[in-house]
Amino acid sequence: MPLVTADVLTDSYDHIVIGGGSAGALIAARLSEDSECRVLLIEAGDASVDRPSMVDPALWFTNFGTAADWQYRTVEQPNANGRRFDWNRGKVLGGSSSIDAAVWVWGHPADFDAWADAGNIGWDFGSLKPIFQRLETRLHGSCDGRRGNSGRMRLTSTSDRVPLTTAFFQACKEMGHAVLDDVSGPISEGCGTYDFTVVNGQRFSVTRAFLLPSISRPNLSVLTDANVDSLIFDGTRCAGVRGEADGKLLEIRSRHDVVLSAGVMGSPRLLMRSGVGDAAELERLGLNVVANLPGVGENLHDHCLVSAFAAEAAAATKSVGARLYARTSDGIPAPDHEVIISAWSTGQSDVPVERGFSLHTALVRPQSRGRLALTSTDWDAPLLIDPGYFAEPADLAALCTAVEMCVDLAAAPALLKQRSGSVRTPPSSKVKLREFVRNNMGTYWNPVGTCSMGVDARSVVDPTLCVHGVSNLRVADSSVMPRITTGNTLAPTLVIAERAASLMTAATSA
């Protein structure tokens, strides 16, 4: 992979993209399509995306805790009985798309319509649907024009309709849920197989889809193993970045936009370190205030997940690749939880992994909100990460209901036939069930929201992703989501990146 080193960098570029993760890799590749535009992509991690744990999607969880993981950790969560949670995020080219479970779902149309209803013109589902289609090539299923068939992100389904998958769909049907051909794009209420960014058994990350085909362009420079310490401001105009790479201090200017794509933790951290954030908090830390934006670091939220049921299986099986989207109440407009069936026996220590299956459920429309803050001006100081799990009692109530629905689903005749021997179920008492959920829920690895897009006083970027109160600076990653999408966030994050690149190209050529 032709990367650059610090000693060959020039003093200025047309665009500087900070963060070579899912969003940043796409943006840099798209901007470099203009041969007259010189683009610098800066990534804190390395470029070792060919290691076995990143090539084989079945090994995704082995990337956690390695050098390819930022290894973030939350503060104690009082509503989860004081537990802290590891938030694993990719620190490598391609970001989390290089280390995660490779799931691809669009989100529910209501997610994006809510963004638009809050004043973010152009972010409704009708406007974004063509971008989703443009990004993907679905290598399975029918080509009816509803999904994409010419995009760079290649998608397959790993489900072979093994007996456990068929039983899961039948059980869902027995419980009154629809069985669908496609629940991934867009998310629909019901069950079905879902899409993965996997081709021929190998991960197909954003690096492979966008960056590798572009990296030999002479106008694109990709610098890895580099830390950006702060943004350079001339008044309120963002003029460039300061950082370090290869033991060399860097100060690089940008003619046009500087783009923060450092993720839900990295983007607000750089804003705050550079004087953009809550003025009182910045002054307390001794930082000069460039723009008073109290929403920086606020609105942090995440999907949470709990293993609801496990059983010894009647026969060994392989990857299942199926899920259900459903509502815990008839009074809500869209599915608020997801049920995933997996071919291993989570929580069943006395059952061989290959002889079990589990039902997990995730709360995909949480109401609770938390925050992220600096604890020090030191670059390597840990962040205060508080997702505020169950800060809103409705979230705990909804997840408890979702767990009960999993138990009912597991008792449906079709899944009963798949059991053999030992079973683990949550307690039936309402009080004990709440404690079970508090003690067993964890992250679904989809944090968003810390640089929220909007037009109110708490928003950080406007609908063109420009940071309020300053110029020449945009944020484009999952941190700009004002409200989390219903499902895994990779595809919506790439839609944000694709739209950012289009907006920037239009602004530069104007």
N, C-alpha and C positions, 0 to 999 in steps of 0.2 A: 504494500500500500504506500503510494508516494506522499509522505508527510513532509512538512517543513520543520526546520529547527529555528530557535530564536534568533540565531545570528544571521539568518537570511531574510528576516522580516524587514519590510520597509517602514517608514515613519507614518504612513497614512494609507487608508483604503477607502473605497466608496462606502462599503458597509462592513460593520463588525458584528458578528453573531457570537454571543457568549453562551456557551453550552452546546455540546455536540450530541445531545440526547435525541429523543424522538422528534421533537419540534425543531430544534436547531439544525439537525442534519438535513431535514427536508428543506428548511428555509435557505440554508447556504447553497444547497444544490440548485434550487429554483432560481435564486438570484444570479448564480453564476451562468445561467443559460444565456444571459446577455454578455457577450464576449468583451464589451467595452466597460463592463462593471467589475471592479476588483473587490473580491470578497475574502474576508478573513474569518475563519471559524476557530474558536478557542474552546478546547475541552480539557477539563481537569483530570479526567481519567486517561487511560491508554487506548491503544487501537487493537488490543489482542482479542478480537471477536471470533477468532478461529479456534479458541480453546474448546475442548470437548463439551464442557458444561454449557457453553453458549450455542454450540452447533446442534446438540441433541436436546430437543425440547423437553424430553422426559426428565432431564437432569436440572431443570430450571432452579429448583429450590437449593441446589448445592452451590449456587452462586452467592447465596446469602452469607454475610459475615466474611467475605473475601475482599481483596483489594478492589474488585469491581463493584462494590456495594458501599454507598455512603455511610451505612450503618447508623442512621439516625435513631433516636430513642425519645419517646414521649416522657413527659412528667407523669407523676402518679395521677391516676384517674379516680377521683373519689367515688364516682358512680359505677366503677368497675372494681370495687373493693380494694382500691389503692394500688392496683397493678399498673406497671409500665409496659409499653409495647415497643417492640423493634419495628421501625419503619424502613424497610429495605428499598433502596432506590439505586438505579444503575449509575455507576461512575465509570463509564466506558463509552466509546463511540456507539451511538444508537441508544444510549441511556437504558431505561427500563425495558425498552423493546428488545434489548440484547440479553436480558437476564430473567424476564418474567415468564408467566405461563402462556404467552403468545395467543391470547384470546382476542378476537376481533368482533365487536358489536358496535352498532351505530349509536344506540341510545333510543329513547322513545321520542316521537315527534313533539309531545307536550313539553319535553325538557327545553328544546330550542325555542319553541313558541313563547315559553315563559321568559327566556332571555330577551326576546324581542319586545314582549309586553312591558318589560321593565325599562324600555327606552333604547335598547340596543338594536337599532334599525339595521336590517340586513342579516340578522342572526336567527330568523325564524326557520322552521324546518323546510318550508318550501324553497327558501333561498339557498339553504345548505345542502339539500338533497343532491343537486348536480355535482357538488364537490365530493361528497361521499362516493358517488358513482365514478367520478373521475379518478379517484385514488386507487380503486381496487380492480383486481381481476379475480373473479370467483371461478376456480377451476373445477367446480362440481355443481350439480344442480342444473336447473333449467335456465336458459338465457332468454327470459321473457321481457327484458328491457328494464326490469325493476332494479336489478343490481348492476354493478360495473363489470365490464369485460375487456377493458383496455388500460387499466391503471397499473402502476408499478408495484403496489402491494398485492402479492399473490396469496390467495386464500384457499385452504382445503378444509375438509372435515375429517377428523380422525375416527369418527364412529363407523364401525362396520356392521351396525345393527346386530350386535351380539345379543344373546338371550336377555342379558340384564338390561340393555337399552330398550329392547322390545317390551319387556315387563314393566319398565318405568313408564313408557308411553301408555301402555294399557292401564296401569294403575292411575295415571293422571286422568285418563278418559273415564275410568270408573268413578273418579272423584268429581267429575263434571267439567274438567278442563279440556280445551281444544288441543288437538294434535296438529301441528303446523309443519309445512315444508321448510319454513325458514323463520327463525326467531331472532336473527342477528341484525338484519338491515331492512327497515328499522325494527326495533324491539316491538313485539306484539304480545298481547296477553295469551298465554298458552305455552305448550311445551314443544321442543324440537331439538335437533342437533344444532351445534353452533360452529362458527368458523374459527380457524386458527391461522396465524401467519406462519404456516409450515408447508414446505414443498419437498416432496420425496423424502419425508422423514427428517428434514433438517429445518432449523429455524430460518425464517425469512424476515429478518429484522429491517428496520428503517435504514440501517447502514447498507445492507445488501440491496435494498430497493432503490434508494436515492443517492447515497453518498458514493458508493463504489463506482457506479456508472459515470459519476461526475468528477471524481477526484483527480483525474489526470488533466483537467482543464488548466491551462496556464494562468487563468485569472482567479482560480480558487486556491487559497492557502489554508491548510488544515494543520493547526498546532495542537498537539496533545500534551498531557502531563504538565499543564500550565494553569496557574491560579490567577484569576482576576481579583485584585485586592479592592479596587474601587473604580468608579466612573469619574471621568474628568469633566468638570463643568466650567464653561465660560459664562458667568452669570447663571442664567437658567437654561442655557443651551448645552446639551450633552455633546462634548467635543471628542470624546475618546475614552480609553481605558488605561488603567495602570495595573501591572501585575508582575508575575515572575515565571520564568521558564528556563530550564537548562542552567540554573544558577545565575541568570541574567535578569536584571530589572527591566521591565518593559513600560514604555509610554507610547501608545499608538493612537493616532487621530483618525477620525472618520469624517468623510465629506458629507455623507448623508446620515442615514439612521444607524444608531447603535441598537441592537436587538437583544433583549434579555430573554434567553430560553434556558435558564438555569434550573427550572423546575419550581415546584411549589414551596420548597425551602430555600433554594439558592437565589431565585429572582428577588423575593422580598429582602433577603439578607443583603444583597448587593445594593438595593435601593436604600435601605436604612444606613448601611455603612457609608454611603455616598451623600447622605444628608437629605434623603427623600423619605418622609415618614411622619409620624406623630412628633410635632416640634418639641413638646415637653419631654418626651422620652429621649429624643435625640440629644437635647441639651443636657439632660441628666447624665448621659454617657459622655458628654464633652464633644459631641459631633456638631459641626457647623450645619445649619439648616439651609438647604437650597429650596425646598418646597415642603410646606406643611400639608401632608396627606395622611390623616389619622387612620385611613383604611388599610395602609400597608401592613401586612401580617395578620389582619383580621379576617373573619369569614372562613377560617380553616375548618374543613369538614371532610369526612371520609366514609366510605362504606364499611360496615362492620359485619363480621361473619361468625357463625357458631356451628359446630358440629352437633346436629340434632338427634341423630339416630345412627346406630351401627349394628351390624349383624354378621354372623358367620354365614357365608354363602353356600348354596347347595353345590356349586361348581366353581372352579377357578375361572376367572375371566380376564379380559384385557381392558384397555382404555374404553371408557363409556362415551364421553363426549356429548352429554345430553343435559338439558336444564329446563326448568319451568319458571315462567314469570307469572305472578299472581298477585291478587290484592288481599290484604288482611281485613278489609272492610268494603262493603258495597258503596260507601259514601265517598270514596276517593276516586279521582279521575283517571288514574293510571296504575299499573302494577307497582307495588311498593316493596316487594321482596322477590328474591330469586331462590330457587331450590336447585342444587347441583347434586347429581348422583356420581359417586366415585367408586372405583373398583378397589378399594382397600378398606380395612376395618378400623377407622379412627377411634381411639379410645378402647379398643378391644385387645388388650395386651396379651390375652391368652389365645388369640386367634391368629394364625399366620396371615401376614399381609395379603398374600395372594389368594386367600380363601375368605375374603370378607367384602362387604360393601357398606357405604355410608351415605347418609343424606346430610348435606350442609345447607344452611340458609343464610342469605345476606340481606341486610336492610339497605335497599338501593335508593330510597328517597328520604334520607335522614333530615330531621329538623334541627338537630343540635349543631351548634357552632362553637369553635374554639379560636385560638390565636397562636401566632408565632412571634417571638421577640428575640432581640439580641440580649445576651447576658454580659457581654463585654465588647470592647472595641478590638480585642485580639482576634485575628483571622481564624485561628483554630479553636476558639472558645465554643463550647457546645451551645446550640440554640435552645431556647425555651419553646418546646413544641407541646401544645395543649390542644388536642382535638375536641375536647369537651364531650366525650362519649356520654350519651344518655343525660346530657344537661337538660334536655327536654324530656319529661317523663313519657311523652307519647312514643318516643323511639323505643324505649324499653318495653312498653306495652305491645307495640307492633311486632317487635322481634320475638317476644314470648308467644304471641299468637301464631307467628310464622313457624316457630318450633312445634307448637301443637298441631299445626297443619301437616308438618312433616311426619309426625307420629301417626296421624290419620292416614296419610299417604302410604306409609310403610305397612299399615294394616290392611290395605286394599288387597283383594284376592290375588291379583297378578304378582305383587311383590311378596306376599306371604309364601308363594311357591318357591321363591328364590332363597328363602332362609333355611338354615340348617344349624340347629344348636344354639349357641350363645347369642344373646341380644343385649344391647345397651340402649336404654331409653331414658329420657329426662324424667324428673319427678312429676307427678300429676298434680300435686298441691300447687295452687297459684303462688303462694308465698315462696315455697321451695323452688318453683320454676324460675321466679325472678332471680333468686340467688344463683341458680344454675347458670342462667344467662350471664349474669354479672361476672361469674367466675370463669366462664368458658368462652366468651366472645373474644374475638381478635380482629385485627385489621384485615381488610380485603385488598390492601395495597393500592388504594385509589384516592389519595389525598388531593384536594383541589382548593382553590378559592382565595389565596392569600394576596392576590393582586387583582381583585375583582373588577370586571368590566361593568361600566354603568355610567349614569349621568347624575347620580346623587352625590351628597357630600362624603359618603363612605367609600365610593368607588375609587379605583386607582388608575385605570385606563379607560379611555373613551371607546365608542364602538369601532374606531379605526385602530384600536390597540395602542394609541399614543398615550403616554403617561400625562395625567393632568398636571398643569402648572409648570411644565418644562417643555422643551422642544428637542427634536432630533433623537427621541428615545421612545422605543416601543417595548412592550412585553408580549411574548407570544409563546405560551405553553399552558399547561393545565391550571396554573395559578390564576388565570384570568376568568375561569368559569365562575359566574355569579352563583350558580347552583349546580350541584353535581348531576351528571347524567345517569340515567337508569341503566347501569351495567358498567362493564370495564371501560376504562377511559382512553385507551390508545387511539381508537379511530376518531373520536371527537377531538382529541389533542392534535392529530394530524390535519383535521379539517381547519382548526384554528391556525395551524402553521401554514397551510396552503393558502388560506385567505390572507394571512399576514403578508406572505410573499407577493401575492397579487396586488394588495394595497400599496406595498412599498414600490413595486415596479411601476405602477401607475403614477405614484407621486414623483418618482425620479424622472420619468419621461415627460411629465407635464411641463 
